Structure formats: C-alpha cells, structure tokens
C-alpha cells in the first residue's frame, strides 16, 4: 500500500546537538540532548534526570548537528541539559 493514499504523513526528521556526559555521583555515562549553545567539553552541567531531580554531569564530548535518523537512540527519550554549573 502506498503511504500517501492511506492518509498518513511522513515524519520530518530533525538535527540535534548530542552530548556524551558522565554523571559525577555514579560515573555512569549517557547521551543527553544539548539545547544550549555555550556548552563545551569539560563543562559541568545539570541534567534533568526526572521531573523533580537534576544531576550534575561532566561533558565528555559534543556531537553537533546529528541527524535524528542516524542516532541509535530515540531523541524523545534522551534527558536534557538544563544549565551550566
């Protein structure tokens, strides 16, 4: 079946800045969404871990302008950097 005749829309994929961080309390590494432009490697940031909890993390690397389809994890499931400490 052709998708356009089924009444659906094709998803428009976006480009995002993704940071790899290491949480300071557990030394666990994770990928997070970096929405702030002034973040660079080595910065200490706060990551929104849940609605009521923020955790400090060190930025290990930042990948700029990553296409959503080329990233192995769903973008909507990534935690976000709240601010720089």
Backbone as JSON Lines, residues from 0, in Angstrom:
{"i":0,"aa":"X","n":[0.85,-1.18,0.0],"ca":[0.0,0.0,0.0],"c":[0.89,1.24,0.0]}
{"i":1,"aa":"X","n":[0.52,2.21,-0.76],"ca":[1.26,3.46,-0.81],"c":[0.88,4.3,0.4]}
{"i":2,"aa":"X","n":[1.87,4.84,1.08],"ca":[1.65,5.54,2.34],"c":[0.77,6.77,2.17]}
{"i":3,"aa":"X","n":[0.95,7.52,1.11],"ca":[0.19,8.76,0.96],"c":[-1.3,8.51,0.71]}
{"i":4,"aa":"X","n":[-1.65,7.37,0.16],"ca":[-3.06,7.07,-0.05],"c":[-3.73,6.57,1.21]}
{"i":5,"aa":"X","n":[-2.96,6.22,2.22],"ca":[-3.51,5.75,3.48],"c":[-3.87,6.92,4.39]}
{"i":6,"aa":"X","n":[-3.56,8.14,3.98],"ca":[-3.91,9.31,4.77],"c":[-2.86,9.72,5.78]}
{"i":7,"aa":"X","n":[-1.73,9.05,5.79],"ca":[-0.69,9.38,6.76],"c":[0.28,10.41,6.24]}
{"i":8,"aa":"X","n":[1.13,10.88,7.13],"ca":[2.18,11.83,6.76],"c":[3.52,11.2,7.06]}
{"i":9,"aa":"X","n":[4.5,11.51,6.24],"ca":[5.85,11.06,6.53],"c":[6.45,11.94,7.61]}
{"i":10,"aa":"X","n":[7.22,11.33,8.49],"ca":[7.83,12.08,9.58],"c":[8.97,12.95,9.05]}
{"i":11,"aa":"X","n":[9.05,14.16,9.53],"ca":[10.16,15.04,9.19],"c":[11.19,14.94,10.31]}
{"i":12,"aa":"X","n":[12.37,14.47,9.95],"ca":[13.43,14.28,10.93],"c":[14.21,15.57,11.13]}
{"i":13,"aa":"X","n":[14.72,15.76,12.35],"ca":[15.45,16.97,12.67],"c":[16.92,16.71,12.93]}
{"i":14,"aa":"X","n":[17.64,17.79,13.2],"ca":[19.06,17.74,13.54],"c":[19.22,18.25,14.97]}
{"i":15,"aa":"X","n":[20.05,17.56,15.75],"ca":[20.2,17.89,17.17],"c":[21.67,17.88,17.56]}
{"i":16,"aa":"X","n":[21.99,18.6,18.64],"ca":[23.31,18.54,19.27],"c":[23.2,17.54,20.42]}
{"i":17,"aa":"X","n":[24.05,16.51,20.38],"ca":[24.02,15.45,21.37],"c":[25.33,15.49,22.16]}
{"i":18,"aa":"X","n":[25.21,15.45,23.49],"ca":[26.4,15.47,24.35],"c":[26.53,14.13,25.07]}
{"i":19,"aa":"X","n":[27.75,13.65,25.17],"ca":[28.02,12.47,25.99],"c":[28.52,12.99,27.32]}
{"i":20,"aa":"X","n":[27.87,12.58,28.41],"ca":[28.21,13.07,29.74],"c":[28.52,11.91,30.67]}
{"i":21,"aa":"X","n":[29.22,12.25,31.75],"ca":[29.48,11.29,32.82],"c":[28.92,11.89,34.1]}
{"i":22,"aa":"X","n":[27.95,11.19,34.7],"ca":[27.36,11.68,35.95],"c":[28.4,11.62,37.06]}
{"i":23,"aa":"X","n":[28.51,12.69,37.83],"ca":[29.56,12.79,38.85],"c":[29.32,11.88,40.03]}
{"i":24,"aa":"X","n":[28.06,11.58,40.35],"ca":[27.78,10.76,41.53],"c":[27.94,9.25,41.28]}
{"i":25,"aa":"X","n":[27.78,8.79,40.04],"ca":[27.85,7.36,39.78],"c":[28.88,6.97,38.72]}
{"i":26,"aa":"X","n":[29.51,7.92,38.07],"ca":[30.45,7.68,36.97],"c":[29.8,6.94,35.81]}
{"i":27,"aa":"X","n":[28.48,6.99,35.73],"ca":[27.73,6.39,34.62],"c":[27.77,7.35,33.43]}
{"i":28,"aa":"X","n":[27.95,6.82,32.24],"ca":[27.99,7.65,31.04],"c":[26.66,7.54,30.3]}
{"i":29,"aa":"X","n":[26.25,8.66,29.67],"ca":[24.98,8.67,28.94],"c":[25.02,9.75,27.87]}
{"i":30,"aa":"X","n":[24.15,9.62,26.89],"ca":[23.94,10.64,25.89],"c":[22.76,11.5,26.3]}
{"i":31,"aa":"X","n":[22.91,12.81,26.18],"ca":[21.84,13.74,26.53],"c":[21.69,14.77,25.41]}
{"i":32,"aa":"X","n":[20.53,15.38,25.39],"ca":[20.24,16.41,24.4],"c":[20.82,17.73,24.87]}
{"i":33,"aa":"X","n":[21.6,18.38,24.03],"ca":[22.25,19.65,24.38],"c":[21.55,20.78,23.62]}
{"i":34,"aa":"X","n":[20.7,21.53,24.32],"ca":[19.96,22.61,23.69],"c":[20.63,23.96,23.89]}
{"i":35,"aa":"X","n":[21.66,24.02,24.72],"ca":[22.37,25.27,24.99],"c":[23.58,25.39,24.08]}
{"i":36,"aa":"X","n":[23.82,26.57,23.54],"ca":[24.91,26.74,22.58],"c":[26.27,27.0,23.23]}
{"i":37,"aa":"X","n":[26.29,27.4,24.5],"ca":[27.57,27.75,25.13],"c":[28.22,26.58,25.88]}
{"i":38,"aa":"X","n":[27.73,25.38,25.74],"ca":[28.3,24.21,26.4],"c":[29.46,23.68,25.57]}
{"i":39,"aa":"X","n":[30.56,23.32,26.28],"ca":[31.71,22.74,25.58],"c":[32.27,21.59,26.42]}
{"i":40,"aa":"X","n":[33.21,20.86,25.84],"ca":[33.81,19.71,26.54],"c":[34.46,20.15,27.84]}
{"i":41,"aa":"X","n":[34.27,19.35,28.87],"ca":[34.87,19.63,30.17],"c":[33.97,20.43,31.11]}
{"i":42,"aa":"X","n":[32.88,20.98,30.6],"ca":[31.95,21.75,31.44],"c":[31.18,20.83,32.39]}
{"i":43,"aa":"X","n":[30.83,21.37,33.55],"ca":[29.95,20.68,34.48],"c":[28.55,21.25,34.26]}
{"i":44,"aa":"X","n":[27.58,20.36,34.04],"ca":[26.21,20.79,33.72],"c":[25.22,20.06,34.62]}
{"i":45,"aa":"X","n":[24.01,20.58,34.66],"ca":[22.91,19.91,35.33],"c":[22.03,19.26,34.28]}
{"i":46,"aa":"X","n":[21.72,17.98,34.49],"ca":[20.87,17.23,33.57],"c":[19.56,16.93,34.28]}
{"i":47,"aa":"X","n":[18.45,17.23,33.61],"ca":[17.13,16.93,34.17],"c":[16.92,15.42,34.1]}
{"i":48,"aa":"X","n":[17.1,14.75,35.24],"ca":[17.01,13.29,35.28],"c":[15.56,12.83,35.38]}
{"i":49,"aa":"X","n":[14.76,13.57,36.1],"ca":[13.32,13.34,36.17],"c":[12.65,14.69,36.34]}
{"i":50,"aa":"X","n":[11.38,14.68,36.56],"ca":[10.67,15.96,36.7],"c":[11.13,16.74,37.93]}
{"i":51,"aa":"X","n":[11.56,16.03,38.97],"ca":[11.92,16.68,40.23],"c":[13.39,16.53,40.59]}
{"i":52,"aa":"X","n":[14.19,15.89,39.75],"ca":[15.58,15.63,40.09],"c":[16.52,16.09,38.97]}
{"i":53,"aa":"X","n":[17.58,16.77,39.37],"ca":[18.64,17.17,38.45],"c":[19.94,16.6,38.98]}
{"i":54,"aa":"X","n":[20.78,16.11,38.07],"ca":[22.06,15.54,38.46],"c":[23.19,16.27,37.76]}
{"i":55,"aa":"X","n":[24.31,16.41,38.47],"ca":[25.49,17.05,37.89],"c":[26.24,16.04,37.03]}
{"i":56,"aa":"X","n":[26.75,16.54,35.91],"ca":[27.49,15.67,35.0],"c":[28.58,16.48,34.32]}
{"i":57,"aa":"X","n":[29.64,15.78,33.91],"ca":[30.73,16.4,33.17],"c":[30.57,16.05,31.69]}
{"i":58,"aa":"X","n":[30.68,17.04,30.83],"ca":[30.54,16.84,29.39],"c":[31.83,16.23,28.85]}
{"i":59,"aa":"X","n":[31.73,15.06,28.24],"ca":[32.89,14.39,27.67],"c":[33.09,14.76,26.21]}
{"i":60,"aa":"X","n":[31.99,14.89,25.47],"ca":[32.08,15.27,24.06],"c":[30.72,15.77,23.6]}
{"i":61,"aa":"X","n":[30.75,16.57,22.53],"ca":[29.52,17.09,21.93],"c":[29.56,16.81,20.43]}
{"i":62,"aa":"X","n":[28.51,16.17,19.94],"ca":[28.35,15.94,18.51],"c":[27.32,16.93,18.0]}
{"i":63,"aa":"X","n":[27.75,17.79,17.09],"ca":[26.89,18.86,16.57],"c":[26.13,18.39,15.34]}
{"i":64,"aa":"X","n":[24.91,18.86,15.22],"ca":[24.1,18.7,14.01],"c":[23.95,17.22,13.61]}
{"i":65,"aa":"X","n":[23.52,16.39,14.57],"ca":[23.33,14.96,14.32],"c":[21.92,14.74,13.79]}
{"i":66,"aa":"X","n":[21.83,14.04,12.66],"ca":[20.52,13.75,12.08],"c":[19.82,12.71,12.96]}
{"i":67,"aa":"X","n":[18.55,12.95,13.23],"ca":[17.79,12.1,14.14],"c":[17.77,10.64,13.69]}
{"i":68,"aa":"X","n":[17.74,10.39,12.4],"ca":[17.69,9.03,11.9],"c":[19.03,8.31,12.04]}
{"i":69,"aa":"X","n":[20.12,9.03,12.15],"ca":[21.44,8.42,12.26],"c":[21.85,8.14,13.7]}
{"i":70,"aa":"X","n":[21.06,8.56,14.67],"ca":[21.39,8.34,16.08],"c":[20.72,7.05,16.54]}
{"i":71,"aa":"X","n":[21.44,6.17,17.28],"ca":[20.89,4.85,17.61],"c":[19.77,4.86,18.65]}
{"i":72,"aa":"X","n":[19.59,5.95,19.39],"ca":[18.53,6.03,20.4],"c":[17.45,7.01,19.95]}
{"i":73,"aa":"X","n":[16.2,6.8,20.38],"ca":[15.16,7.79,20.06],"c":[15.44,9.12,20.76]}
{"i":74,"aa":"X","n":[15.39,10.2,20.02],"ca":[15.7,11.54,20.56],"c":[14.73,11.9,21.69]}
{"i":75,"aa":"X","n":[13.48,11.52,21.58],"ca":[12.49,11.9,22.59],"c":[12.74,11.24,23.95]}
{"i":76,"aa":"X","n":[13.57,10.21,23.99],"ca":[13.87,9.53,25.26],"c":[15.13,10.05,25.94]}
{"i":77,"aa":"X","n":[15.85,10.95,25.3],"ca":[17.08,11.48,25.88],"c":[16.76,12.51,26.96]}
{"i":78,"aa":"X","n":[17.57,12.52,28.0],"ca":[17.48,13.56,29.02],"c":[18.04,14.84,28.43]}
{"i":79,"aa":"X","n":[17.73,15.99,29.05],"ca":[18.18,17.28,28.53],"c":[19.07,18.0,29.53]}
{"i":80,"aa":"X","n":[20.04,18.73,28.99],"ca":[20.88,19.6,29.82],"c":[20.06,20.83,30.18]}
{"i":81,"aa":"X","n":[19.98,21.11,31.49],"ca":[19.2,22.25,31.96],"c":[20.02,23.53,31.93]}
{"i":82,"aa":"X","n":[21.22,23.46,32.53],"ca":[22.08,24.65,32.57],"c":[23.5,24.26,32.94]}
{"i":83,"aa":"X","n":[24.4,25.19,32.73],"ca":[25.8,25.01,33.1],"c":[25.99,25.4,34.55]}
{"i":84,"aa":"X","n":[26.81,24.66,35.28],"ca":[27.05,24.95,36.7],"c":[28.19,25.95,36.8]}
